[in-house]
């Protein structure tokens, strides 16, 4: 059965295959960028003492639910998230499926001092370099979207040009691949890639097998303070929250509630 991920990856791999830019040149250009803001460090800092860090997402739409907040202003929302106590930002840059853009990321990052992850479907070295060049502080690497060798190579490339890498997994097998690549920032996506249903129990189970040396992030399906509290109790240092925040009437208050658990 084809999943949303399959359709998205087909397009992104086609774009990557047509990209004729020299990777060496992009790496050299990325090396000249100012230092990144430290995405993983911000999560570690804000989760010290048992607190829960919140990665607040800027997302206009989703493939499964359509428009969420299509007319959002990324700068205004980023500033609101920062005021509410967010630790980091996540910004969708996929155009066709999520309605995002590079401009959204740059606008959001310019509006506050929070580190930003480029939330997109990274499939090539070009994608990793582009994340750094557009100003992102972290790149998303999805284990289900990459073979083990690709994941290892892209993770190493990210580190070499000063980017953190959030490696997204769903199960124990993908965790093994992530750890073999050297991942120390690991996200568990609660959403099933086939059914798109949220599996909260799986996230709780996975928290217990991710090494405590890693920063643990629960992604997707965090609907409120109760979910955040149970994920924190399971051992997560941070939650990544999108739909709940972009549809909230008062995102800053919602972030405060999530952090309180």
KEMI-64369 format. One record per residue (C-alpha): residue number from 1; residue in three letters; chain; x, z, y negated. Coordinates in pm, 1 decimal. Layout:
<sites>
SITE   pos   code   unit         xx         zz         yy
SITE   NUM    ALA      A          X          Z          Y
...
</sites>
This chain:
<sites>
SITE   pos   code   unit         xx         zz         yy
SITE     1    UNK      A        0.0        0.0        0.0
SITE     2    UNK      A      142.7     -102.9     -338.3
SITE     3    UNK      A      170.4      186.3     -582.2
SITE     4    UNK      A      177.9      200.1     -960.3
SITE     5    UNK      A      549.1      260.5     -925.7
SITE     6    UNK      A      595.1      -59.5     -722.0
SITE     7    UNK      A      425.8     -268.6     -991.1
SITE     8    UNK      A      623.2     -110.2    -1271.4
SITE     9    UNK      A      954.8     -142.0    -1089.0
SITE    10    UNK      A      893.2     -507.9    -1009.6
SITE    11    UNK      A      873.1     -582.4    -1379.7
SITE    12    UNK      A     1167.5     -363.3    -1476.8
SITE    13    UNK      A     1393.2     -509.9    -1209.4
SITE    14    UNK      A     1301.1     -862.2    -1321.6
SITE    15    UNK      A     1398.8     -771.5    -1677.8
SITE    16    UNK      A     1725.0     -615.6    -1556.5
SITE    17    UNK      A     1810.5     -924.5    -1349.1
SITE    18    UNK      A     1772.5    -1145.3    -1656.8
SITE    19    UNK      A     1991.7     -924.5    -1876.6
SITE    20    UNK      A     2317.3    -1108.8    -1928.0
SITE    21    UNK      A     2490.5     -853.6    -2149.5
SITE    22    UNK      A     2831.8     -732.4    -2037.2
SITE    23    UNK      A     2808.9     -372.2    -1917.3
SITE    24    UNK      A     3166.5     -294.9    -2021.2
SITE    25    UNK      A     3079.9     -380.2    -2379.6
SITE    26    UNK      A     2774.1     -156.2    -2373.9
SITE    27    UNK      A     2974.4      132.1    -2228.2
SITE    28    UNK      A     3235.5       95.2    -2501.5
SITE    29    UNK      A     2963.7       89.1    -2767.0
SITE    30    UNK      A     2797.3      396.4    -2616.3
SITE    31    UNK      A     3128.1      582.6    -2624.1
SITE    32    UNK      A     3125.9      550.1    -3003.9
SITE    33    UNK      A     2789.6      722.7    -3043.8
SITE    34    UNK      A     2767.9     1072.3    -3198.0
SITE    35    UNK      A     2754.2     1358.6    -2945.6
SITE    36    UNK      A     2421.3     1406.2    -2769.4
SITE    37    UNK      A     2219.4     1717.3    -2845.1
SITE    38    UNK      A     2245.2     1871.7    -2498.7
SITE    39    UNK      A     1917.4     1836.1    -2309.9
SITE    40    UNK      A     2005.5     2047.5    -2006.3
SITE    41    UNK      A     2174.9     2309.5    -2223.2
SITE    42    UNK      A     1856.2     2352.2    -2427.2
SITE    43    UNK      A     1654.7     2413.9    -2110.5
SITE    44    UNK      A     1909.5     2664.2    -1982.5
SITE    45    UNK      A     1913.7     2847.9    -2313.5
SITE    46    UNK      A     1536.5     2867.7    -2348.6
SITE    47    UNK      A     1482.7     2982.8    -1989.4
SITE    48    UNK      A     1732.2     3270.4    -2004.6
SITE    49    UNK      A     1572.6     3601.7    -1920.7
SITE    50    UNK      A     1284.6     3451.4    -1727.2
SITE    51    UNK      A     1125.9     3254.5    -2011.0
SITE    52    UNK      A      979.7     2910.1    -1944.3
SITE    53    UNK      A     1112.1     2608.7    -2132.3
SITE    54    UNK      A      870.0     2329.9    -2222.5
SITE    55    UNK      A      957.7     1960.0    -2239.2
SITE    56    UNK      A      681.5     1815.9    -2456.3
SITE    57    UNK      A      597.0     1451.9    -2400.9
SITE    58    UNK      A      494.2     1175.8    -2638.5
SITE    59    UNK      A      280.3      937.6    -2435.2
SITE    60    UNK      A       20.1      695.8    -2567.5
SITE    61    UNK      A     -137.6      588.3    -2239.7
SITE    62    UNK      A      -96.0      592.0    -1860.5
SITE    63    UNK      A     -160.5      327.6    -1593.0
SITE    64    UNK      A     -413.9      547.4    -1414.9
SITE    65    UNK      A     -609.1      685.9    -1712.3
SITE    66    UNK      A     -566.2      427.0    -1984.6
SITE    67    UNK      A     -541.6      538.8    -2347.1
SITE    68    UNK      A     -464.0      906.4    -2399.2
SITE    69    UNK      A     -369.1      908.1    -2767.4
SITE    70    UNK      A     -294.2      546.1    -2849.3
SITE    71    UNK      A     -271.3      599.1    -3224.7
SITE    72    UNK      A      -40.4      899.6    -3224.0
SITE    73    UNK      A      235.1      929.7    -3482.8
SITE    74    UNK      A      552.1     1015.7    -3288.2
SITE    75    UNK      A      722.3     1180.9    -3585.6
SITE    76    UNK      A      425.5     1403.8    -3665.6
SITE    77    UNK      A      377.0     1496.9    -3301.3
SITE    78    UNK      A      747.6     1570.2    -3249.8
SITE    79    UNK      A      751.1     1802.4    -3549.9
SITE    80    UNK      A      437.9     1974.8    -3420.6
SITE    81    UNK      A      597.1     2021.7    -3079.2
SITE    82    UNK      A      908.9     2171.0    -3237.4
SITE    83    UNK      A      697.5     2409.3    -3443.4
SITE    84    UNK      A      516.1     2521.0    -3128.8
SITE    85    UNK      A      839.8     2615.6    -2953.5
SITE    86    UNK      A      917.5     2313.3    -2736.8
SITE    87    UNK      A     1269.3     2306.7    -2595.5
SITE    88    UNK      A     1300.2     1928.9    -2564.5
SITE    89    UNK      A     1104.5     1609.1    -2611.7
SITE    90    UNK      A     1016.8     1339.3    -2360.4
SITE    91    UNK      A      928.5      999.4    -2507.0
SITE    92    UNK      A      787.5      705.1    -2311.8
SITE    93    UNK      A      957.6      377.1    -2401.5
SITE    94    UNK      A      786.3      154.1    -2144.1
SITE    95    UNK      A      574.8      -94.0    -2341.4
SITE    96    UNK      A      341.5     -263.8    -2093.7
SITE    97    UNK      A      227.6       25.8    -1877.5
SITE    98    UNK      A      252.4      324.0    -2114.2
SITE    99    UNK      A      231.6      169.7    -2462.8
SITE   100    UNK      A      561.6      325.0    -2564.6
SITE   101    UNK      A      861.4      183.4    -2747.7
SITE   102    UNK      A     1218.2      245.1    -2853.2
SITE   103    UNK      A     1081.8      297.5    -3205.5
SITE   104    UNK      A      867.7      586.5    -3075.4
SITE   105    UNK      A     1176.9      760.4    -2939.9
SITE   106    UNK      A     1382.3      706.8    -3252.9
SITE   107    UNK      A     1100.3      818.9    -3480.9
SITE   108    UNK      A     1038.5     1134.8    -3276.3
SITE   109    UNK      A     1406.7     1226.7    -3257.5
SITE   110    UNK      A     1454.9     1178.2    -3630.8
SITE   111    UNK      A     1166.4     1414.9    -3705.9
SITE   112    UNK      A     1322.5     1724.2    -3547.0
SITE   113    UNK      A     1640.2     1867.4    -3393.8
SITE   114    UNK      A     1518.3     1876.4    -3032.4
SITE   115    UNK      A     1702.6     1687.0    -2757.5
SITE   116    UNK      A     1510.9     1385.9    -2624.1
SITE   117    UNK      A     1484.5     1224.1    -2282.6
SITE   118    UNK      A     1409.2      854.7    -2260.4
SITE   119    UNK      A     1115.8      857.3    -2018.1
SITE   120    UNK      A     1131.0      516.1    -1857.3
SITE   121    UNK      A     1204.5      342.7    -1529.3
SITE   122    UNK      A     1582.3      321.4    -1516.7
SITE   123    UNK      A     1700.3       55.2    -1271.2
SITE   124    UNK      A     2030.7      -72.0    -1409.6
SITE   125    UNK      A     2348.5       18.5    -1592.6
SITE   126    UNK      A     2206.7     -166.4    -1892.7
SITE   127    UNK      A     1914.4       78.9    -1898.3
SITE   128    UNK      A     2144.6      381.1    -1896.6
SITE   129    UNK      A     2358.6      244.1    -2178.2
SITE   130    UNK      A     2051.9      144.9    -2378.5
SITE   131    UNK      A     1920.8      501.5    -2354.2
SITE   132    UNK      A     2240.6      630.2    -2515.8
SITE   133    UNK      A     2247.7      354.8    -2775.9
SITE   134    UNK      A     1888.7      413.3    -2887.9
SITE   135    UNK      A     1972.1      780.3    -2944.4
SITE   136    UNK      A     1841.5      951.3    -2631.1
SITE   137    UNK      A     2014.7     1266.9    -2510.2
SITE   138    UNK      A     1900.9     1237.7    -2148.0
SITE   139    UNK      A     1794.7      961.4    -1910.4
SITE   140    UNK      A     1541.9      974.1    -1625.5
SITE   141    UNK      A     1656.4      867.4    -1278.6
SITE   142    UNK      A     1374.4      847.8    -1022.9
SITE   143    UNK      A     1498.9      889.7     -666.3
SITE   144    UNK      A     1200.1      695.4     -528.9
SITE   145    UNK      A     1290.9      401.0     -751.7
SITE   146    UNK      A     1659.3      375.6     -659.5
SITE   147    UNK      A     1859.8      351.3     -341.0
SITE   148    UNK      A     2115.5      631.9     -289.6
SITE   149    UNK      A     2409.6      420.6     -405.8
SITE   150    UNK      A     2226.5      314.3     -722.9
SITE   151    UNK      A     2131.2      672.0     -800.7
SITE   152    UNK      A     2488.3      789.6     -754.9
SITE   153    UNK      A     2633.0      510.3     -971.1
SITE   154    UNK      A     2379.7      548.8    -1253.0
SITE   155    UNK      A     2416.0      927.4    -1253.4
SITE   156    UNK      A     2793.4      894.6    -1285.6
SITE   157    UNK      A     2757.0      635.6    -1560.9
SITE   158    UNK      A     2523.2      860.1    -1758.6
SITE   159    UNK      A     2771.9     1147.1    -1742.3
SITE   160    UNK      A     3058.7      920.7    -1846.7
SITE   161    UNK      A     2884.6      817.8    -2170.7
SITE   162    UNK      A     2763.7     1167.1    -2261.6
SITE   163    UNK      A     2407.4     1158.1    -2132.4
SITE   164    UNK      A     2237.0     1423.5    -1924.4
SITE   165    UNK      A     2032.9     1285.5    -1633.5
SITE   166    UNK      A     1706.1     1429.9    -1507.1
SITE   167    UNK      A     1678.0     1325.1    -1142.6
SITE   168    UNK      A     1315.9     1312.1    -1033.4
SITE   169    UNK      A     1227.5     1383.9     -670.7
SITE   170    UNK      A      915.5     1437.8     -459.0
SITE   171    UNK      A     1037.3     1582.6     -129.4
SITE   172    UNK      A     1326.7     1725.0       69.6
SITE   173    UNK      A     1473.0     1386.2      161.1
SITE   174    UNK      A     1491.8     1281.4     -201.4
SITE   175    UNK      A     1642.7     1618.9     -289.4
SITE   176    UNK      A     1929.2     1552.0      -47.4
SITE   177    UNK      A     1993.5     1218.0     -217.0
SITE   178    UNK      A     1983.5     1378.1     -562.6
SITE   179    UNK      A     2229.0     1650.5     -465.4
SITE   180    UNK      A     2461.3     1395.9     -304.1
SITE   181    UNK      A     2468.0     1214.1     -640.4
SITE   182    UNK      A     2573.4     1535.6     -813.7
SITE   183    UNK      A     2242.6     1613.5     -983.3
SITE   184    UNK      A     2224.7     1950.8    -1157.7
SITE   185    UNK      A     1904.3     1879.9    -1354.3
SITE   186    UNK      A     1625.9     1816.2    -1103.1
SITE   187    UNK      A     1260.3     1743.2    -1167.7
SITE   188    UNK      A      983.3     1762.1     -909.5
SITE   189    UNK      A      697.5     1524.7     -983.3
SITE   190    UNK      A      376.1     1690.4     -869.4
SITE   191    UNK      A      191.7     1357.2     -878.5
SITE   192    UNK      A      171.4     1159.6     -552.7
SITE   193    UNK      A      294.2      804.0     -605.9
SITE   194    UNK      A       32.0      651.5     -375.7
SITE   195    UNK      A     -282.9      847.6     -461.0
SITE   196    UNK      A     -174.4      965.3     -808.1
SITE   197    UNK      A     -323.6     1303.4     -722.0
SITE   198    UNK      A     -143.2     1621.5     -822.6
SITE   199    UNK      A        3.7     1825.9     -536.9
SITE   200    UNK      A       77.6     2166.9     -683.3
SITE   201    UNK      A      165.0     2317.8     -344.2
SITE   202    UNK      A      443.6     2065.9     -292.8
SITE   203    UNK      A      599.5     2159.6     -624.9
SITE   204    UNK      A      594.0     2526.4     -529.7
SITE   205    UNK      A      750.1     2446.7     -190.5
SITE   206    UNK      A     1025.2     2232.7     -340.4
SITE   207    UNK      A     1127.9     2499.3     -591.2
SITE   208    UNK      A     1239.8     2720.3     -305.1
SITE   209    UNK      A     1479.6     2461.6     -159.9
SITE   210    UNK      A     1640.6     2333.9     -480.6
SITE   211    UNK      A     1969.9     2521.4     -531.1
SITE   212    UNK      A     1956.2     2794.0     -792.7
SITE   213    UNK      A     2258.1     2636.8     -962.0
SITE   214    UNK      A     2036.0     2347.4    -1075.0
SITE   215    UNK      A     1797.3     2346.3    -1369.4
SITE   216    UNK      A     1453.7     2307.7    -1207.6
SITE   217    UNK      A     1180.6     2115.0    -1387.1
SITE   218    UNK      A      818.8     2071.9    -1274.9
SITE   219    UNK      A      669.4     1743.9    -1392.7
SITE   220    UNK      A      313.5     1609.8    -1427.0
SITE   221    UNK      A      -19.9     1778.5    -1374.0
SITE   222    UNK      A       47.0     2093.0    -1579.5
SITE   223    UNK      A     -301.7     2155.6    -1716.8
SITE   224    UNK      A     -254.2     2487.8    -1891.9
SITE   225    UNK      A     -102.4     2834.8    -1896.5
SITE   226    UNK      A     -216.9     2920.9    -1544.7
SITE   227    UNK      A      -33.3     2622.9    -1394.6
SITE   228    UNK      A      274.6     2699.4    -1602.7
SITE   229    UNK      A      274.8     3062.9    -1491.3
SITE   230    UNK      A      256.0     2974.7    -1120.8
SITE   231    UNK      A      535.4     2718.8    -1153.7
SITE   232    UNK      A      752.3     2968.9    -1338.4
SITE   233    UNK      A      682.6     3226.7    -1068.0
SITE   234    UNK      A      789.9     2969.6     -807.7
SITE   235    UNK      A     1129.0     2942.3     -975.0
SITE   236    UNK      A     1107.5     2659.0    -1227.1
SITE   237    UNK      A     1304.2     2687.3    -1548.9
SITE   238    UNK      A     1095.3     2428.5    -1733.4
SITE   239    UNK      A      778.3     2222.5    -1723.2
SITE   240    UNK      A      738.4     1869.0    -1853.7
SITE   241    UNK      A      391.7     1831.1    -2004.0
SITE   242    UNK      A      237.6     1508.1    -2129.9
SITE   243    UNK      A     -136.3     1446.5    -2103.4
SITE   244    UNK      A     -230.9     1810.1    -2169.2
SITE   245    UNK      A      -39.8     1805.5    -2498.5
SITE   246    UNK      A     -117.6     1457.8    -2631.6
SITE   247    UNK      A     -489.9     1523.0    -2582.9
SITE   248    UNK      A     -485.5     1882.4    -2714.7
SITE   249    UNK      A     -655.9     1961.6    -3044.7
SITE   250    UNK      A     -372.2     2203.6    -3127.6
SITE   251    UNK      A      -53.1     2106.3    -2939.1
SITE   252    UNK      A      161.6     2375.3    -3103.5
SITE   253    UNK      A      -69.2     2653.5    -2986.0
SITE   254    UNK      A      -83.0     2497.4    -2639.3
SITE   255    UNK      A      297.1     2498.5    -2612.5
SITE   256    UNK      A      307.2     2864.7    -2710.5
SITE   257    UNK      A       51.8     2938.0    -2436.8
SITE   258    UNK      A      252.8     2743.2    -2180.0
SITE   259    UNK      A      569.7     2930.8    -2268.5
SITE   260    UNK      A      386.7     3263.1    -2236.8
SITE   261    UNK      A      269.4     3165.0    -1886.8
</sites>
